[in-house]
């Protein structure tokens, strides 16, 4: 990486962290390019060049955080029991959100209602994650014959979304409580999706 590229990447990271801090401290209304520029010590134009629109910036933050959680998950030990493997797949997301719950709340809310063109990177990442989960479920060969791997993966992911919303409503989200709630929800789905062996 050239020195110019290194500087550009350092500026991008500084802008992203300033945006995270503003979202966490004061919410989406306080997230302006002018406020970010002041924190980073750059021009508003520099922020625009790196961020695109406000929606693109916020979606980018969530995509970056989810990608990091997915990377951690891929390197984690794989539990022996199928139910525990499923819970372990989602645990890094709970850990990520619990570390900065206010940031997670504001970011997720903004992304959920972002315009389609800004929303696309999040959608693509989600579809990739669900696709990987479907592939894993198919390879394990435990699904009922009438349940397609993609449908099973979507049901599990949608269940996770419901649990994570309740998890983030807590004043201080607890990873163990969140994963326990997810485990309970997944356990209820096991007979519907998987053959008993």
Contact map, one row per residue, 1 for C-alpha under 8 A:
11101100000000000000000000000000000000000000000000000000000000000000000000000000000000000000000000000000000000000000000000000000000000000000000000000000000000000000000000000000000000000000000000000
11111100000000000000000000000000000000000000000000000000000000000000000000000000000000000000000000000000000000000000000000000000000000000000000000000000000000000000000000000000000000000000000000000
11111110000000000000000000000000000000000000000000000000000000000000000000000000000000000000000000000000000000000000000000000000000000000000000000000000000000000000000000000000000000000000000000000
01111111000000000000000000000000000000000000000000000000000000000000000000000000000000000000000000000000000000000000000000000000000000000000000000000000000000000000000000000000000000000000000000000
11111111100000000000000000000000000000000000000000000000000000000000000000000000000000000000000000000000000000000000000000000000000000000000000000000000000000000000000000000000000000000000000000000
11111111110000000000000000000000000000000000000000000000000000000000000000000000000000000000000000000000000000000000000000000000000000000000000000000000000000000000000000000000000000000000000000000
00111111111000000000000000000000000000000000000000000000000000000000000000000000000000000000000000000000000000000000000000000000000000000000000000000000000000000000000000000000000000000000000000000
00011111111100000000000000000000000000000000000000000000000000000000000000000000000000000000000000000000000000000000000000000000000000000000000000000000000000000000000000000000000000000000000000000
00001111111110000000000000000000000000000000000000000000000000000000000000000000000000000000000000000000000000000000000000000000000000000000000000000000000000000000000000000000000000000000000000000
00000111111111000000000000000000000000000000000000000000000000000000000000000000000000000000000000000000000000000000000000000000000000000000000000000000000000000000000000000000000000000000000000000
00000011111111100000000000000000000000000000000000000000000000000000000000000000000000000000000000000000000000000000000000000000000000000000000000000000000000000000000000000000000000000000000000000
00000001111111110000000000000000000000000000000001000000000000000000000000000000000000000000000000000000000000000000000000000000000000000000000000000000000000000000000000000000000000000000000000000
00000000111111111000000000000000000000000000000000000000000000000000000000000000000000000000000000000000000000000000000000000000000000000000000000000000000000000000000000000000000000000000000000000
00000000011111111100000000000000000000010000000000000000000000000000000000000000000000000000000000000000000000000000000000000000000000000000000000000000000000000000000000000000000000000000000000000
00000000001111111110000000000000000110010000001001000000000000000000000000000000000000000000000000000000000000000000000000000000000000000000000000000000000000000000000000000000000000000000000000000
00000000000111111111000000000000000000000000000000000000100010000000000000000000000000000000000000000000000000000000000000000000000000000000000000000000000000000000000000000000000000000000000000000
00000000000011111111100000000000000000000000000000000000000000000000000000000000000000000000000000000000000000000000000000000000000000000000000000000000000000000000000000000000000000000000000000000
00000000000001111111110000000000000100110000000000000000000000000000000000000000000000000000000000000000000000000000000000000000000000000000000000000000000000000000000000000000000000000000000000000
00000000000000111111111000000010000100000000000000000000010000000000000000000000000000000000000000000000000000000000000000000000000000000000000000000000000000000000000000000000000000000000000000000
00000000000000011111111100000000000000000000000000000000000010000000000000000000000000000000000000000010000000000000000000000000000000000000000000000000000000000000000000000000000000000000000000000
00000000000000001111111110000000000000000000000000000000000000000000000000000000000000000000000000000010000000000000000000000000000000000000000000000000000000000000000000000000000000000000000000000
00000000000000000111111111110110000100000000000000000000000000000000000000000000000000000000000000000000000000000000000000000000000000000000000000000000000000000000000000000000000000000000000000000
00000000000000000011111111110110000000000000000000000000000000000000000000000000000000000000000000000110011000000000000000000000000000000000000000000000000000000000000000000000000000000000000000000
00000000000000000001111111100000000000000000000000000000000000000000000000000000000000000000000000010111010000000000000000000000000000000000000000000000000000000000000000000000000000000000000000000
00000000000000000000111111100000000000000000000000000000000000000000000000000000000000000000000000000110000000000000000000000000000000000000000000000000000000000000000000000000000000000000000000000
00000000000000000000011111111110000000000000000000000000000000000000000000000000000000000000000000000000000000000000000000000000000000000000000000000000000000000000000000000000000000000000000000000
00000000000000000000011111111110000000000000000000000000000000000000000000000000000000000000000000000010010000000000000000000000000000000000000000000000000000000000000000000000000000000000000000000
00000000000000000000011001111110000000000000000000000000000000000000000000000000000000000000000000000000011001000000000000000000000000000000000000000000000000000000000000000000000000000000000000000
00000000000000000000000001111111000000000000000000000000000000000000000000000000000000000000000000000000000000000000000000000000000000000000000000000000000000000000000000000000000000000000000000000
00000000000000000000011001111111001000000000000000000000000000000000000000000000000000000000000000000000000000000000000000000000000000000000000000000000000000000000000000000000000000000000000000000
00000000000000000010011001111111101100000000000000000100000000000000000000000000000000000000000000000000000000000000000000000000000000000000000000000000000000000000000000000000000000000000000000000
00000000000000000000000000001111111100000000000000000100000000000000000000000000000000000000000000000000000000000000000000000000000000000000000000000000000000000000000000000000000000000000000000000
00000000000000000000000000000011111110000001001100000100000000000000000000000000000000000000000000000000000000000000000000000000000000000000000000000000000000000000000000000000000000000000000000000
00000000000000000000000000000001111111000001000000000000000000000000000000000000000000000000000000000000000000000000000000000000000000000000000000000000000000000000000000000000000000000000000000000
00000000000000000000000000000111111111100000000000000000000000000000000000000000000000000000000000000000000000000000000000000000000000000000000000000000000000000000000000000000000000000000000000000
00000000000000100110010000000011111111110001001000000000000000000000000000000000000000000000000000000000000000000000000000000000000000000000000000000000000000000000000000000000000000000000000000000
00000000000000100000000000000000111111111111011000000000000000000000000000000000000000000000000000000000000000000000000000000000000000000000000000000000000000000000000000000000000000000000000000000
00000000000000000000000000000000011111111110000000000000000000000000000000000000000000000000000000000000000000000000000000000000000000000000000000000000000000000000000000000000000000000000000000000
00000000000000000100000000000000001111111000000000000000000000000000000000000000000000000000000000000000000000000000000000000000000000000000000000000000000000000000000000000000000000000000000000000
00000000000001100100000000000000000111111100000000000000000000000000000000000000000000000000000000000000000000000000000000000000000000000000000000000000000000000000000000000000000000000000000000000
00000000000000000000000000000000000011111110000000000000000000000000000000000000000000000000000000000000000000000000000000000000000000000000000000000000000000000000000000000000000000000000000000000
00000000000000000000000000000000000011011111011000000000000000000000000000000000000000000000000000000000000000000000000000000000000000000000000000000000000000000000000000000000000000000000000000000
00000000000000000000000000000000000011001111111000000000000000000000000000000000000000000000000000000000000000000000000000000000000000000000000000000000000000000000000000000000000000000000000000000
00000000000000000000000000000000110110000111111100000000000000000000000000000000000000000000000000000000000000000000000000000000000000000000000000000000000000000000000000000000000000000000000000000
00000000000000000000000000000000000000000011111110000000000000000000000000000000000000000000000000000000000000000000000000000000000000000000000000000000000000000000000000000000000000000000000000000
00000000000000000000000000000000000010000111111111000000000000000000000000000000000000000000000000000000000000000000000000000000000000000000000000000000000000000000000000000000000000000000000000000
00000000000000100000000000000000100110000111111111110000000000000000000000000000000000000000000000000000000000000000000000000000000000000000000000000000000000000000000000000000000000000000000000000
00000000000000000000000000000000100000000001111111111000000000000000000000000000000000000000000000000000000000000000000000000000000000000000000000000000000000000000000000000000000000000000000000000
00000000000000000000000000000000000000000000111111110000000000000000000000000000000000000000000000000000000000000000000000000000000000000000000000000000000000000000000000000000000000000000000000000
00000000000100100000000000000000000000000000011111110000000000000000000000000000000000000000000000000000000000000000000000000000000000000000000000000000000000000000000000000000000000000000000000000
00000000000000000000000000000000000000000000001111111101100000000000000000000000000000000000000000000000000000000000000000000000000000000000000000000000000000000000000000000000000000000000000000000
00000000000000000000000000000000000000000000001111111101100000000000000000000000000000000000000000000000000000000000000000000000000000000000000000000000000000000000000000000000000000000000000000000
00000000000000000000000000000000000000000000000100111111100000000000000000000000000000000000000000000000000000000000000000000000000000000000000000000000000000000000000000000000000000000000000000000
00000000000000000000000000000011100000000000000000111111110000000000000000000000000000000000000000000000000000000000000000000000000000000000000000000000000000000000000000000000000000000000000000000
00000000000000000000000000000000000000000000000000001111111000000000000000000000000000000000000000000000000001100110011000000000000000000000000000000000000000000000000000000000000000000000000000000
00000000000000000000000000000000000000000000000000111111111100000000000000000000000000000000000000000000000000000000011000000000000000000000000000000000000000000000000000000000000000000000000000000
00000000000000010000000000000000000000000000000000111111111110000000000000000000000000000000000000000000000000000000000000000000000000000000000000000000000000000000000000000000000000000000000000000
00000000000000000010000000000000000000000000000000000111111111000000000000000000000000000000000000000000001001100000000000000000000000000000000000000000000000000000000000000000000000000000000000000
00000000000000000000000000000000000000000000000000000011111111100000000000000000000000000000000000000000001001100100011011000000000000000000000000000000000000000000000000000000000000000000000000000
00000000000000000000000000000000000000000000000000000001111111110000000000000000000000000000000000000000000000000000000011000000000000000000000000000000000000000000000000000000000000000000000000000
00000000000000010001000000000000000000000000000000000000111111111000000000000000000000000000000000000000001000000000000000000000000000000000000000000000000000000000000000000000000000000000000000000
00000000000000000000000000000000000000000000000000000000011111111100000000000000000000000000000000000000001100100000000001000000000000000000000000000000000000000000000000000000000000000000000000000
00000000000000000000000000000000000000000000000000000000001111111110000000000000000000000000000000000000000000000000000011001000000000000000000000000000000000000000000000000000000000000000000000000
00000000000000000000000000000000000000000000000000000000000111111111000000000000000000000000000000000000000000000000000000000000000000000000000000000000000000000000000000000000000000000000000000000
00000000000000000000000000000000000000000000000000000000000011111111100000000000000000000000000100000000000000000000000000000000000000000000000000000000000000000000000000000000000000000000000000000
00000000000000000000000000000000000000000000000000000000000001111111110000000000000000000000100000000000000000000000000000000000000000000000000000000000000000000000000000000000000000000000000000000
00000000000000000000000000000000000000000000000000000000000000111111111000000000000000000000000000000000000000000000000000001000000000000000000000000000000000000000000000000000000000000000000000000
00000000000000000000000000000000000000000000000000000000000000011111111100000000000000000000000000000000000000000000000000000000000000000000000000000000000000000000000000000000000000000000000000000
00000000000000000000000000000000000000000000000000000000000000001111111110000000000000000001100100000000000000000000000000000000000000000000000000000000000000000000000000000000000000000000000000000
00000000000000000000000000000000000000000000000000000000000000000111111111000000000000000001100000000000000000000000000000000000000000000000000000000000000000000000000000000000000000000000000000000
00000000000000000000000000000000000000000000000000000000000000000011111111100000000000000000000000000000000000000000000000000000000000000000000000000000000000000000000000000000000000000000000000000
00000000000000000000000000000000000000000000000000000000000000000001111111110000000000000001000000000000000000000000000000000000000000000000000000000000000000000000000000000000000000000000000000000
00000000000000000000000000000000000000000000000000000000000000000000111111110000000000011111000000000000000000000000000000000000000000000000000000000000000000000000000000000000000000000000000000000
00000000000000000000000000000000000000000000000000000000000000000000011111110000000000000000000000000000000000000000000000000000000000000000000000000000000000000000000000000000000000000000000000000
00000000000000000000000000000000000000000000000000000000000000000000001111111000000000000000000000000000000000000000000000000000000000000000000000000000000000000000000000000000000000000000000000000
00000000000000000000000000000000000000000000000000000000000000000000000111111100000000000000000000000000000000000000000000000000000000000000000000000000000000000000000000000000000000000000000000000
00000000000000000000000000000000000000000000000000000000000000000000000000111110000000000000000000000000000000000000000000000000000000000000000000000000000000000000000000000000000000000000000000000
00000000000000000000000000000000000000000000000000000000000000000000000000011111000010010000000000000000000000000000000000000000000000000000000000000000000000000000000000000000000000000000000000000
00000000000000000000000000000000000000000000000000000000000000000000000000001111110110010000000000000000000000000000000000000000000000000000000000000000000000000000000000000000000000000000000000000
00000000000000000000000000000000000000000000000000000000000000000000000000000111110110000000000000000000000000000000000000000000000000000000000000000000000000000000000000000000000000000000000000000
00000000000000000000000000000000000000000000000000000000000000000000000000000011111110000000000000000000000000000000000000000000000000000000000000000000000000000000000000000000000000000000000000000
00000000000000000000000000000000000000000000000000000000000000000000000000000011111111000000000000000000000000000000000000000000000000000000000000000000000000000000000000000000000000000000000000000
00000000000000000000000000000000000000000000000000000000000000000000000000000000111111100000000000000000000000000000000000000000000000000000000000000000000000000000000000000000000000100110010000000
00000000000000000000000000000000000000000000000000000000000000000000000000000011111111110000000000000000000000000000000000000000000000000000000000000000000000000000000000000000000000100000000000000
00000000000000000000000000000000000000000000000000000000000000000000000000000111111111111000000000000000000000000000000000000000000000000000000000000000000000000000000000000000000000000000000000000
00000000000000000000000000000000000000000000000000000000000000000000000000000000011111111100000000000000000000000000000000000000000000000000000000000000000000000000000000000000000000000100000000000
00000000000000000000000000000000000000000000000000000000000000000000000000000000001111111110000000000000000000000000000000000000000000000000000000000000000000000000000000000000001001100100000000000
00000000000000000000000000000000000000000000000000000000000000000000000010000110000111111111000000000000000000000000000000000000000000000000000000000000000000000000000000000000000000000000000000000
00000000000000000000000000000000000000000000000000000000000000000000000010000000000011111111000000000000000000000000000000000000000000000000000000000000000000000000000000000000000000000000000000000
00000000000000000000000000000000000000000000000000000000000000000000000010000000000001111111110000000000000000000000000000000000000000000000000000000000000000010000000000000000000000000000000000000
00000000000000000000000000000000000000000000000000000000000000000000000010000000000000111111111000000000000000000000000000000000000000000000000000000000000000000000000000000010001000000000000000000
00000000000000000000000000000000000000000000000000000000000000000000110110000000000000011111111100000000000000000000000000000000000000000000000000000000000000000000000000000000000000000000000000000
00000000000000000000000000000000000000000000000000000000000000000100110000000000000000000111111110000000000000000000000000000000000000000000000000000000000000000000000000000000000000000000000000000
00000000000000000000000000000000000000000000000000000000000000000000000000000000000000000111111111000000000000000000000000000000000000000000000000000000000000000001000000000010011000000000000000000
00000000000000000000000000000000000000000000000000000000000000000000000000000000000000000011111111100000000000000000000000000000000000000000000000000000000000000000000000000010000000000000000000000
00000000000000000000000000000000000000000000000000000000000000001000100000000000000000000001111111110000000000000000000000000000000000000000000000000000000000000000000000000000000000000000000000000
00000000000000000000000000000000000000000000000000000000000000000000000000000000000000000000111111111011000000000000000000000000000000000000000000000000000000000000000100000000000000000000000000000
00000000000000000000000000000000000000000000000000000000000000000000000000000000000000000000011111111000000000000000000000000000000000000000000000000000000000000000000100011110000000000000000000000
00000000000000000000000000000000000000000000000000000000000000000000000000000000000000000000001111111000000000000000000000000000000000000000000000000000000000000000000000000000000000000000000000000
00000000000000000000000100000000000000000000000000000000000000000000000000000000000000000000000111111111000000000000000000000000000000000000000000000000000000000000000000000000000000000000000000000
00000000000000000000000000000000000000000000000000000000000000000000000000000000000000000000000011111111100000000000000000000000000000000000000000000000000000000000000100011000000000000000000000000
00000000000000000000001110000000000000000000000000000000000000000000000000000000000000000000000000011111110000000000000000000000000000000000000000000000000000000000000000000000000000000000000000000
00000000000000000001101110100000000000000000000000000000000000000000000000000000000000000000000010011111111000000000000000000000000000000000000000000000000000000000000000000000000000000000000000000
00000000000000000000000100000000000000000000000000000000000000000000000000000000000000000000000010011111111100000000000000000000000000000000000000000000000000000000000100000000000000000000000000000
00000000000000000000000000000000000000000000000000000000000000000000000000000000000000000000000000001111111110000000000000000000000000000000000000000000000000000000000100000000000000000000000000000
00000000000000000000001100110000000000000000000000000000000000000000000000000000000000000000000000000111111111000000000000000000000000000000000000000000000000000000000000000000000000000000000000000
00000000000000000000001000010000000000000000000000000000011011000000000000000000000000000000000000000011111111100000000000000000000000000000000000000000000000000000000000000000000000000000000000000
00000000000000000000000000000000000000000000000000000000000001000000000000000000000000000000000000000001111111110000000000000000000000000000000000000000000000000000000000000000000000000000000000000
00000000000000000000000000000000000000000000000000000000000000000000000000000000000000000000000000000000111111111000000000000000000000000000000000000000000000000000000000000000000000000000000000000
00000000000000000000000000010000000000000000000000000010011000000000000000000000000000000000000000000000011111111100000000000000000000000000000000000000000000000000000000000000000000000000000000000
00000000000000000000000000000000000000000000000000000010011001000000000000000000000000000000000000000000001111111100001001000000000000000000000000000000000000000000000000000000000000000000000000000
00000000000000000000000000000000000000000000000000000000000000000000000000000000000000000000000000000000000111111100001000000000000000000000000000000000000000000000000000000000000000000000000000000
00000000000000000000000000000000000000000000000000000000000000000000000000000000000000000000000000000000000011111110000000000000000000000000000000000000000000000000000000000000000000000000000000000
00000000000000000000000000000000000000000000000000000010001000000000000000000000000000000000000000000000000001111111011000000000000000000000000000000000000000000000000000000000000000000000000000000
00000000000000000000000000000000000000000000000000000010000000000000000000000000000000000000000000000000000000001111111000000000000000000000000000000000000000000000000000000000000000000000000000000
00000000000000000000000000000000000000000000000000000000000000000000000000000000000000000000000000000000000000000111111100000000000000000000000000000000000000000000000000000000000000000000000000000
00000000000000000000000000000000000000000000000000000000000000000000000000000000000000000000000000000000000000000011111100000000000000000000000000000000000000000000000000000000000000000000000000000
00000000000000000000000000000000000000000000000000000011001000000000000000000000000000000000000000000000000000000111111110000000000000000000000000000000000000000000000000000000000000000000000000000
00000000000000000000000000000000000000000000000000000011001000000000000000000000000000000000000000000000000000110111111111100000000000000000000000000000000000000000000000000000000000000000000000000
00000000000000000000000000000000000000000000000000000000000000000000000000000000000000000000000000000000000000000001111111110000000000000000000000000000000000000000000000000000000000000000000000000
00000000000000000000000000000000000000000000000000000000001100100000000000000000000000000000000000000000000000000000011111111000000000000000000000000000000000000000000000000000000000000000000000000
00000000000000000000000000000000000000000000000000000000001101100000000000000000000000000000000000000000000000100000001111111100000000000000000000000000000000000000000000000000000000000000000000000
00000000000000000000000000000000000000000000000000000000000000000000000000000000000000000000000000000000000000000000001111111110000000000000000000000000000000000000000000000000000000000000000000000
00000000000000000000000000000000000000000000000000000000000000000000000000000000000000000000000000000000000000000000000111111111000000000000000000000000000000000000000000000000000000000000000000000
00000000000000000000000000000000000000000000000000000000000000100010000000000000000000000000000000000000000000000000000011111111100000000000000000000000000000000000000000000000000000000000000000000
00000000000000000000000000000000000000000000000000000000000000000000000000000000000000000000000000000000000000000000000001111111110000000000000000000000000000000000000000000000000000000000000000000
00000000000000000000000000000000000000000000000000000000000000000000000000000000000000000000000000000000000000000000000000111111111000000000000000000000000000000000000000000000000000000000000000000
00000000000000000000000000000000000000000000000000000000000000000000000000000000000000000000000000000000000000000000000000011111111100000000000000000000000000000000000000000000000000000000000000000
00000000000000000000000000000000000000000000000000000000000000000000000000000000000000000000000000000000000000000000000000001111111110000000000000000000000000000000000000000000000000000000000000000
00000000000000000000000000000000000000000000000000000000000000000000000000000000000000000000000000000000000000000000000000000111111111000000000000000100110010000000000000000000000000000000000000000
00000000000000000000000000000000000000000000000000000000000000000000000000000000000000000000000000000000000000000000000000000011111111100000000000000100100000000000000000000000000000000000000000000
00000000000000000000000000000000000000000000000000000000000000000000000000000000000000000000000000000000000000000000000000000001111111110000000000000000000000000000000000000000000000000000000000000
00000000000000000000000000000000000000000000000000000000000000000000000000000000000000000000000000000000000000000000000000000000111111111000000000000000100000000000000000000000000000000000000000000
00000000000000000000000000000000000000000000000000000000000000000000000000000000000000000000000000000000000000000000000000000000011111111100000000001111100000000000000000000000000000000000000000000
00000000000000000000000000000000000000000000000000000000000000000000000000000000000000000000000000000000000000000000000000000000001111111110000000001000000000000000000000000000000000000000000000000
00000000000000000000000000000000000000000000000000000000000000000000000000000000000000000000000000000000000000000000000000000000000111111111000000000000000000000000000000000000000000000000000000000
00000000000000000000000000000000000000000000000000000000000000000000000000000000000000000000000000000000000000000000000000000000000011111111111000001000100000000000000000000000000000000000000000000
00000000000000000000000000000000000000000000000000000000000000000000000000000000000000000000000000000000000000000000000000000000000001111111111000001000000000000000000000000000000000000000000000000
00000000000000000000000000000000000000000000000000000000000000000000000000000000000000000000000000000000000000000000000000000000000000111111100000000000000000000000000000000000000000000000000000000
00000000000000000000000000000000000000000000000000000000000000000000000000000000000000000000000000000000000000000000000000000000000000011111110000000000000000000000000000000000000000000000000000000
00000000000000000000000000000000000000000000000000000000000000000000000000000000000000000000000000000000000000000000000000000000000000001111111000000000000000000000000000000000000000000000000000000
00000000000000000000000000000000000000000000000000000000000000000000000000000000000000000000000000000000000000000000000000000000000000001101111100000000000000000000000000000000000000000000000001110
00000000000000000000000000000000000000000000000000000000000000000000000000000000000000000000000000000000000000000000000000000000000000001100111110111000000000000000000000000000000000000000000011100
00000000000000000000000000000000000000000000000000000000000000000000000000000000000000000000000000000000000000000000000000000000000000000000011111100000000000000000000000000000000000000000000111100
00000000000000000000000000000000000000000000000000000000000000000000000000000000000000000000000000000000000000000000000000000000000000000000001111110000000000000000000000000000000000000000000000000
00000000000000000000000000000000000000000000000000000000000000000000000000000000000000000000000000000000000000000000000000000000000000000000000111110000000000000000000000000000000000000000000000000
00000000000000000000000000000000000000000000000000000000000000000000000000000000000000000000000000000000000000000000000000000000000000000000001111111011000000000000000000000000000000000000000010000
00000000000000000000000000000000000000000000000000000000000000000000000000000000000000000000000000000000000000000000000000000000000000000000001011111111000000000000000000000000000000000000000000000
00000000000000000000000000000000000000000000000000000000000000000000000000000000000000000000000000000000000000000000000000000000000001101100001000111111100000000000000000000000000000000000000000000
00000000000000000000000000000000000000000000000000000000000000000000000000000000000000000000000000000000000000000000000000000000011001000000000000011111110000000000000000000000000000000000000000000
00000000000000000000000000000000000000000000000000000000000000000000000000000000000000000000000000000000000000000000000000000000000001000000000000111111111000000000000000000000000000000000000000000
00000000000000000000000000000000000000000000000000000000000000000000000000000000000000000000000000000000000000000000000000000000000001000000000000111111111100000000000000000000000000000000000010000
00000000000000000000000000000000000000000000000000000000000000000000000000000000000000000000000000000000000000000000000000000000011011001000000000001111111110000000000000000000000000000000000000000
00000000000000000000000000000000000000000000000000000000000000000000000000000000000000000000000000000000000000000000000000000000010000000000000000000111111111000000000000000000000000000000000000000
00000000000000000000000000000000000000000000000000000000000000000000000000000000000000000000000000000000000000000000000000000000000000000000000000000011111111100000000000000000000000000000000000000
00000000000000000000000000000000000000000000000000000000000000000000000000000000000000000000000000000000000000000000000000000000000000000000000000000001111111110000000000000000000000000100000000000
00000000000000000000000000000000000000000000000000000000000000000000000000000000000000000000000000000000000000000000000000000000010000000000000000000000111111111000000000000000000000000000000000000
00000000000000000000000000000000000000000000000000000000000000000000000000000000000000000000000000000000000000000000000000000000000000000000000000000000011111111100000000000000000000000000000000000
00000000000000000000000000000000000000000000000000000000000000000000000000000000000000000000000000000000000000000000000000000000000000000000000000000000001111111110000000000000000001001100000000000
00000000000000000000000000000000000000000000000000000000000000000000000000000000000000000100000000000000000000000000000000000000000000000000000000000000000111111111000000000000000001000000000000000
00000000000000000000000000000000000000000000000000000000000000000000000000000000000000000000000000000000000000000000000000000000000000000000000000000000000011111111100000000000000000000000000000000
00000000000000000000000000000000000000000000000000000000000000000000000000000000000000000000000000000000000000000000000000000000000000000000000000000000000001111111110000000000000000000000000000000
00000000000000000000000000000000000000000000000000000000000000000000000000000000000000000000000000000000000000000000000000000000000000000000000000000000000000111111111000000000010011000000000000000
00000000000000000000000000000000000000000000000000000000000000000000000000000000000000000000010000000000000000000000000000000000000000000000000000000000000000011111111100000000010000000000000000000
00000000000000000000000000000000000000000000000000000000000000000000000000000000000000000000000000000000000000000000000000000000000000000000000000000000000000001111111110000000000000000000000000000
00000000000000000000000000000000000000000000000000000000000000000000000000000000000000000000000000000000000000000000000000000000000000000000000000000000000000000111111111000000000000000000000000000
00000000000000000000000000000000000000000000000000000000000000000000000000000000000000000000000000000000000000000000000000000000000000000000000000000000000000000011111111001100010000000000000000000
00000000000000000000000000000000000000000000000000000000000000000000000000000000000000000000000011001001100000000000000000000000000000000000000000000000000000000001111111111000000000000000000000000
00000000000000000000000000000000000000000000000000000000000000000000000000000000000000000000000000000000000000000000000000000000000000000000000000000000000000000000111111101000000000000000000000000
00000000000000000000000000000000000000000000000000000000000000000000000000000000000000000000000000000000000000000000000000000000000000000000000000000000000000000000011111111000000000000000000000000
00000000000000000000000000000000000000000000000000000000000000000000000000000000000000000000000000000000000000000000000000000000000000000000000000000000000000000000000111111000000000000000000000000
00000000000000000000000000000000000000000000000000000000000000000000000000000000000000000000000001001000000000000000000000000000000000000000000000000000000000000000000101111100000000000000000000000
00000000000000000000000000000000000000000000000000000000000000000000000000000000000000000000000001001000000000000000000000000000000000000000000000000000000000000000001111111110110000000000000000000
00000000000000000000000000000000000000000000000000000000000000000000000000000000000000000000000001000000000000000000000000000000000000000000000000000000000000000000001000011111110000000000000000000
00000000000000000000000000000000000000000000000000000000000000000000000000000000000000000010011001000000000000000000000000000000000000000000000000000000000000000000000000001111111000000000000000000
00000000000000000000000000000000000000000000000000000000000000000000000000000000000000000000000000000000000000000000000000000000000000000000000000000000000000000000000000000111111100000000000000000
00000000000000000000000000000000000000000000000000000000000000000000000000000000000000000000000000000000000000000000000000000000000000000000000000000000000000000000000000001111111110000000000000000
00000000000000000000000000000000000000000000000000000000000000000000000000000000000000000000010000000000000000000000000000000000000000000000000000000000000000000011001000001111111111000000000000000
00000000000000000000000000000000000000000000000000000000000000000000000000000000000000100010010000000000000000000000000000000000000000000000000000000000000000000000000000000011111111100000000000000
00000000000000000000000000000000000000000000000000000000000000000000000000000000000000000000000000000000000000000000000000000000000000000000000000000000000000000000000000000001111111110000000000000
00000000000000000000000000000000000000000000000000000000000000000000000000000000000000000000000000000000000000000000000000000000000000000000000000000000000000000010000000000000111111111000000000000
00000000000000000000000000000000000000000000000000000000000000000000000000000000000000100000000000000000000000000000000000000000000000000000000000000000000000110010000000000000011111111100000000000
00000000000000000000000000000000000000000000000000000000000000000000000000000000001100100000000000000000000000000000000000000000000000000000000000000000000000000000000000000000001111111110000000000
00000000000000000000000000000000000000000000000000000000000000000000000000000000000000000000000000000000000000000000000000000000000000000000000000000000000000000000000000000000000111111111000000000
00000000000000000000000000000000000000000000000000000000000000000000000000000000000000000000000000000000000000000000000000000000000000000000000000000000000000100000000000000000000011111111100000000
00000000000000000000000000000000000000000000000000000000000000000000000000000000001001100000000000000000000000000000000000000000000000000000000000000000000100100000000000000000000001111111110000000
00000000000000000000000000000000000000000000000000000000000000000000000000000000001000000000000000000000000000000000000000000000000000000000000000000000000000000000000000000000000000111111111000000
00000000000000000000000000000000000000000000000000000000000000000000000000000000000000000000000000000000000000000000000000000000000000000000000000000000000000000000000000000000000000011111111100000
00000000000000000000000000000000000000000000000000000000000000000000000000000000000000000000000000000000000000000000000000000000000000000000000000000000000000000000000000000000000000001111111110000
00000000000000000000000000000000000000000000000000000000000000000000000000000000001000000000000000000000000000000000000000000000000000000000000000000000000000000000000000000000000000000111111111000
00000000000000000000000000000000000000000000000000000000000000000000000000000000000000000000000000000000000000000000000000000000000000000000000000000000000000000000000000000000000000000011111111110
00000000000000000000000000000000000000000000000000000000000000000000000000000000000000000000000000000000000000000000000000000000000000000000000100000000000000000000000000000000000000000001111111000
00000000000000000000000000000000000000000000000000000000000000000000000000000000000000000000000000000000000000000000000000000000000000000000001100100001000000000000000000000000000000000000111111100
00000000000000000000000000000000000000000000000000000000000000000000000000000000000000000000000000000000000000000000000000000000000000000000011100000000000000000000000000000000000000000000011111110
00000000000000000000000000000000000000000000000000000000000000000000000000000000000000000000000000000000000000000000000000000000000000000000011100000000000000000000000000000000000000000000001011111
00000000000000000000000000000000000000000000000000000000000000000000000000000000000000000000000000000000000000000000000000000000000000000000010000000000000000000000000000000000000000000000001001111
00000000000000000000000000000000000000000000000000000000000000000000000000000000000000000000000000000000000000000000000000000000000000000000000000000000000000000000000000000000000000000000000000111
